Amino acid sequence: MQNLLIKRVCVLIASLYLLGFGSVASAQEYKFAYSIPYKPALFSKKPKPEDLQAAIDNAASEVWSQFLLSVPQAELIQYDEPSNKQKIEARFDELVTISAGPQVRVDEKKKIIQVGGRGIVNVTLLRVIVGGDTRSNPVTSEIAIGFLVLPRLQQSVTSFDAEREKVTSSTGRQMSENVLSEEVSGSASGVTERTVEGAKTATESVERTSGSSTRVSQEAEYRVGNVVQVTGALSEAFNNAGFDAYDYSDIAANCGGPSSDVVMSAILERASGDLPGAMRKGVFDATRDDGCLAGEFFVLGTIDIDSIELKQGIVHASAIVNVQIFDLSRRIPKRVASIDSVRRDGEGTTEDKAVSNAISKATGLAGAEIVSAFANRL
């Protein structure tokens, strides 16, 4: 987040994500372009590798600086408070992301590094971090909510597509061989003989293909992922926002209803990640039981790892979030908000680390969006 002397151009692009509680700006997208001068490396016209990387790394800080120019003074003061500033810096990589990576061009004649692209600021997460949405609202502490968001990992794939990004190259060689032949012809008057010289050629071609592949499951059987990781992160997000939130396993143990193991198994068996009607009714009834929790809302959904890619020795995993929020105050619970098919990517040196990072980012997004939905309603 360091400030550098750069020449910049940055345009704010309207980008709103809509939730069922109403319209709430959860992200702001910027198109940016800036230039940074450099000193060439020794015996070269190109920039030093570390200078090039520093220019690229500054993209997120540039987007953040432009975002700050668009917010009211009161919010600037709030973001600059020591405790909030520390929180923002700790989660800066989640707050600001660069879409598809920055585009870089080096002008060796002018000795400048030009960087451009699109950046996104997660305003919802920012408000949650600084406690600006629901923490100060005394109503939220009186709202009891239940939640079950299940992470699902592929166990076996029944329908499987592979997307391959490939590079093809070919080499060829031509072989030539001299050929001599003798032709003999004759008649009653005599025999004629002559030698014919020629060439025989052959061509051989070899094609090689290389690249990276992505596994994408279309229909799959799942197993349960790290429930503790997801439950802990969501609990923290809800508690920090001031809600009285309970994981369904605690609700089932204390208020009755289908056991959490049975419910999770049912979610695993359905590609949609939904629950059968009767079982969902049992979950909702246990949550809103006046003699127990008297919950008013329930958050139900999944976080699925649906693609894994190995590229240049680094594993990339993609997690997709599908979450629904139900209002339990009605006789027939009504879905009032949803997060549909939103992706977050994670990477790591191993598949387990990449999956864990993807789930962590997806859970953070889910928590922030859910809290924002409640804040917009209340």
C-alpha positions in Angstrom: 0.0 0.0 0.0 3.0 2.3 -0.4 2.6 5.4 -2.4 4.8 5.8 -5.5 5.3 8.7 -7.8 3.5 7.5 -10.9 1.5 8.9 -13.8 -2.0 7.5 -13.6 -5.3 7.3 -15.2 -8.1 5.5 -13.4 -11.8 5.3 -14.2 -14.5 4.1 -11.8 -16.9 1.6 -13.4 -20.3 1.1 -11.8 -20.5 -2.5 -10.6 -23.4 -3.5 -8.3 -24.3 -7.0 -7.1 -27.9 -7.3 -6.1 -29.2 -9.3 -3.2 -32.8 -10.2 -2.4 -33.0 -7.7 0.5 -32.6 -4.9 -1.9 -29.8 -3.3 -3.8 -26.5 -2.9 -2.1 -23.2 -1.9 -3.6 -20.9 -4.8 -2.6 -18.0 -4.0 -5.0 -16.6 -1.1 -7.0 -14.6 -1.8 -10.1 -11.9 0.5 -11.5 -10.1 0.6 -14.9 -6.6 1.8 -14.2 -3.4 2.7 -16.1 -0.2 4.1 -14.7 3.5 4.5 -15.7 6.6 4.2 -13.5 10.1 5.2 -14.7 12.9 2.7 -14.3 16.7 2.5 -14.4 17.9 -0.2 -16.9 19.7 -3.2 -15.6 23.5 -3.4 -16.2 24.3 -3.9 -19.9 20.6 -4.0 -20.8 17.8 -1.7 -21.8 15.3 -3.7 -19.8 14.2 -2.9 -16.2 15.6 -4.9 -13.3 13.4 -7.9 -12.3 12.7 -6.4 -8.9 11.7 -3.1 -10.4 9.3 -4.8 -12.8 7.7 -6.8 -10.0 7.4 -3.7 -7.8 5.6 -1.9 -10.6 3.2 -4.8 -10.9 2.7 -5.2 -7.2 1.6 -1.5 -7.0 -1.5 -2.2 -9.0 -3.7 -3.0 -6.0 -2.4 0.0 -4.1 -3.3 2.2 -7.1 -6.8 0.9 -7.1 -7.2 1.4 -3.4 -5.9 5.0 -3.7 -8.5 5.8 -6.3 -11.2 4.2 -4.2 -10.3 6.5 -1.3 -10.8 9.5 -3.5 -14.4 8.6 -4.0 -15.5 8.1 -0.3 -16.7 10.8 2.1 -14.4 12.4 4.6 -16.1 10.7 7.5 -15.3 7.3 6.1 -11.7 8.3 5.4 -11.3 9.2 9.1 -12.9 5.8 10.0 -10.5 3.9 7.8 -7.5 5.8 9.1 -8.2 4.9 12.7 -5.2 2.8 14.0 -7.3 -0.3 14.8 -9.2 -0.2 11.5 -6.0 0.6 9.5 -4.4 -2.5 10.9 -7.4 -4.7 10.0 -7.5 -3.3 6.5 -3.8 -3.9 5.9 -4.1 -7.5 7.3 -6.8 -8.3 4.8 -5.8 -6.1 1.9 -5.4 -9.0 -0.5 -9.1 -9.8 0.1 -10.3 -6.2 -0.1 -8.6 -5.4 -3.4 -8.2 -7.8 -6.3 -7.0 -7.4 -9.9 -9.1 -9.0 -12.5 -7.2 -11.5 -14.7 -3.9 -9.9 -13.6 -2.5 -6.5 -14.7 -1.3 -5.9 -18.2 2.4 -4.8 -18.4 4.3 -3.0 -21.2 7.9 -1.9 -21.1 8.8 1.2 -23.2 12.6 0.8 -23.4 13.0 4.0 -25.4 11.3 6.2 -22.7 12.4 3.8 -19.9 9.0 3.5 -18.3 6.9 0.5 -17.1 3.3 0.8 -18.1 0.7 -1.1 -16.1 -3.0 -1.3 -16.8 -6.1 -3.5 -16.0 -9.2 -3.6 -13.9 -9.3 -3.7 -10.1 -12.1 -4.5 -7.7 -12.6 -3.2 -4.1 -14.9 -5.4 -2.0 -16.9 -2.6 -0.2 -19.0 -5.2 1.6 -16.0 -6.8 3.2 -14.5 -3.4 4.0 -17.7 -2.4 5.9 -17.6 -5.6 7.9 -14.0 -5.1 8.8 -14.5 -1.6 10.1 -17.8 -2.6 11.7 -19.8 0.0 9.8 -22.8 -2.1 8.8 -24.5 -3.8 11.8 -22.3 -3.6 14.9 -23.7 -0.2 16.0 -27.3 -1.4 15.4 -28.8 -2.7 18.7 -31.5 -4.6 16.7 -29.0 -7.1 15.3 -28.0 -8.5 18.8 -31.7 -9.4 19.2 -31.8 -11.4 16.0 -31.1 -15.1 16.4 -30.0 -16.9 13.2 -29.1 -20.5 12.4 -26.7 -21.4 9.6 -25.3 -24.4 7.8 -22.9 -23.8 4.9 -21.3 -27.1 3.9 -17.9 -27.3 2.0 -18.0 -30.1 -0.5 -15.0 -31.8 -2.2 -15.1 -34.1 -5.1 -14.9 -37.8 -4.2 -15.6 -39.3 -7.6 -16.8 -37.8 -10.9 -19.6 -39.4 -12.8 -19.4 -36.8 -15.7 -16.1 -35.2 -16.3 -14.9 -32.5 -18.7 -11.3 -31.6 -19.2 -10.4 -28.2 -20.5 -6.9 -28.2 -22.0 -4.8 -25.2 -22.9 -2.2 -26.4 -25.3 0.8 -25.3 -27.3 1.7 -27.2 -30.4 5.0 -27.3 -32.2 6.3 -29.4 -35.0 9.6 -30.3 -36.6 10.3 -32.0 -39.9 13.2 -33.3 -41.9 13.6 -34.3 -45.6 15.8 -37.2 -46.7 17.2 -37.5 -50.2 18.9 -40.5 -51.8 20.6 -40.7 -55.2 19.4 -43.5 -57.5 21.1 -45.1 -60.5 19.4 -47.4 -62.9 20.4 -49.1 -66.1 18.1 -49.3 -69.0 18.8 -52.0 -71.7 17.0 -52.2 -75.0 17.8 -54.4 -78.0 16.8 -55.6 -81.4 18.0 -57.8 -84.2 20.6 -55.2 -85.2 22.1 -54.8 -81.8 21.8 -53.9 -78.1 21.7 -50.4 -76.5 22.5 -49.7 -72.8 22.3 -46.4 -70.9 22.5 -45.3 -67.2 19.8 -43.1 -65.7 20.6 -41.0 -62.6 17.8 -39.6 -60.3 16.9 -38.8 -56.7 14.4 -40.3 -54.3 13.1 -38.0 -51.4 11.1 -38.7 -48.2 9.6 -36.3 -45.7 9.1 -37.0 -42.0 7.1 -34.6 -39.6 6.9 -34.8 -35.8 4.3 -32.8 -33.8 4.5 -32.1 -30.1 1.8 -30.8 -27.8 2.3 -29.3 -24.3 0.4 -27.0 -22.0 -1.8 -27.1 -18.9 -5.1 -28.8 -18.1 -8.0 -28.0 -15.9 -10.3 -30.6 -14.4 -13.9 -29.5 -14.3 -16.6 -31.8 -13.0 -20.0 -31.6 -14.5 -21.7 -34.2 -12.2 -19.8 -35.5 -9.2 -20.2 -37.3 -5.9 -18.9 -35.3 -3.0 -17.4 -35.7 0.4 -17.4 -33.3 3.3 -14.7 -30.7 3.3 -13.3 -28.8 6.3 -16.5 -28.0 8.2 -14.6 -26.5 11.2 -12.8 -24.0 8.9 -16.1 -22.8 7.4 -18.1 -22.8 10.6 -15.4 -20.9 12.5 -15.0 -18.2 9.8 -18.8 -17.7 9.5 -19.3 -17.6 13.2 -16.6 -14.9 13.5 -18.1 -12.8 10.7 -21.6 -13.0 12.3 -20.4 -12.3 15.8 -18.2 -9.4 14.7 -21.3 -7.9 13.1 -23.3 -8.3 16.3 -25.6 -11.2 15.4 -26.7 -13.9 17.7 -25.7 -16.8 15.4 -25.7 -20.6 15.9 -24.2 -23.4 13.9 -26.9 -26.0 13.0 -25.0 -28.8 14.8 -25.6 -26.9 18.1 -29.2 -26.3 17.2 -29.8 -30.0 16.4 -28.2 -31.0 19.7 -30.2 -28.6 21.8 -33.4 -27.9 20.0 -34.2 -31.2 18.2 -34.6 -31.6 14.5 -32.7 -33.9 12.1 -29.2 -34.6 13.2 -26.5 -32.5 11.6 -24.8 -35.7 10.2 -28.0 -36.7 8.5 -28.5 -33.2 7.1 -25.0 -33.0 5.7 -25.3 -36.4 4.1 -28.5 -35.3 2.4 -26.7 -32.2 1.0 -23.9 -34.4 -0.3 -26.3 -36.6 -2.2 -28.0 -33.8 -4.1 -26.1 -32.0 -6.9 -28.0 -28.8 -6.2 -26.8 -28.8 -2.6 -30.4 -28.3 -1.4 -32.4 -30.3 1.1 -35.5 -32.5 0.6 -38.6 -30.6 1.6 -39.5 -32.6 4.7 -35.9 -32.4 6.0 -35.6 -28.7 5.4 -38.8 -28.2 7.3 -37.4 -30.1 10.2 -34.3 -27.9 10.2 -36.3 -24.7 10.1 -38.8 -25.8 12.7 -36.0 -26.7 15.2 -34.3 -23.3 14.6 -37.5 -21.2 15.1 -38.8 -23.3 18.1 -40.0 -20.7 20.6 -39.1 -22.9 23.5 -35.5 -23.1 22.4 -33.7 -20.6 20.1 -36.6 -18.8 18.5 -34.5 -18.1 15.4 -35.8 -15.7 12.8 -33.5 -16.5 9.9 -31.6 -19.5 8.5 -28.6 -19.4 6.2 -28.3 -22.6 4.1 -25.8 -23.4 1.3 -22.6 -24.9 0.0 -19.1 -24.1 -1.0 -18.0 -26.5 -3.7 -14.5 -27.1 -5.2 -15.4 -27.7 -8.8 -12.1 -27.2 -10.7 -8.4 -27.8 -10.0 -5.6 -26.6 -12.3 -1.9 -27.2 -12.3 0.0 -24.4 -14.0 3.7 -23.8 -13.9 4.1 -25.9 -10.8 1.4 -24.1 -8.7 -2.0 -25.7 -8.0 -5.0 -23.4 -8.5 -8.4 -24.4 -7.0 -11.7 -22.7 -7.6 -14.5 -22.6 -5.0 -18.1 -21.7 -6.0 -20.5 -20.2 -3.4 -24.2 -20.9 -3.4 -26.0 -19.6 -0.3 -29.7 -18.8 0.5 -31.1 -16.9 3.4 -34.6 -17.8 4.6 -37.0 -15.7 6.7 -38.5 -18.1 9.3 -41.1 -15.6 10.7 -43.6 -16.8 8.1 -45.6 -20.0 8.4 -43.9 -21.1 5.2 -40.3 -19.9 5.3 -39.5 -17.6 2.4 -36.1 -17.2 0.6 -35.3 -13.5 1.0 -31.7 -13.3 -0.3 -29.1 -15.5 -2.1 -25.5 -15.6 -3.3 -25.5 -17.5 -6.5 -22.5 -19.1 -8.3 -19.9 -16.7 -7.0 -16.3 -17.9 -7.4 -13.2 -17.4 -5.4 -9.8 -18.9 -6.3 -6.9 -20.2 -4.1 -3.5 -21.4 -4.9 -0.8 -23.4 -3.2 2.1 -25.7 -3.6 -0.2 -28.7 -3.0 -3.8 -29.5 -3.9 -4.8 -29.5 -0.2 -3.3 -26.0 0.3 -4.9 -24.6 -2.8 -8.3 -26.0 -1.8 -8.0 -24.7 1.8 -7.1 -21.2 0.5 -10.0 -21.2 -2.0 -12.5 -22.3 0.7 -11.1 -19.6 3.1 -11.6 -16.8 0.5 -15.1 -18.2 -0.4 -16.1 -18.3 3.2 -14.9 -14.7 3.8 -17.0 -13.6 0.8 -20.1 -15.5 2.0 -19.9 -14.0 5.5 -19.4 -10.5 4.2 -22.3 -10.7 1.7 -24.7 -12.3 4.2 -23.9 -9.6 6.8 -24.4 -6.9 4.1 -27.7 -8.4 3.2 -29.0 -8.2 6.8 -27.6 -4.7 7.1 -29.5 -3.6 4.0 -32.7 -5.1 5.3 -32.4 -3.8 8.9 
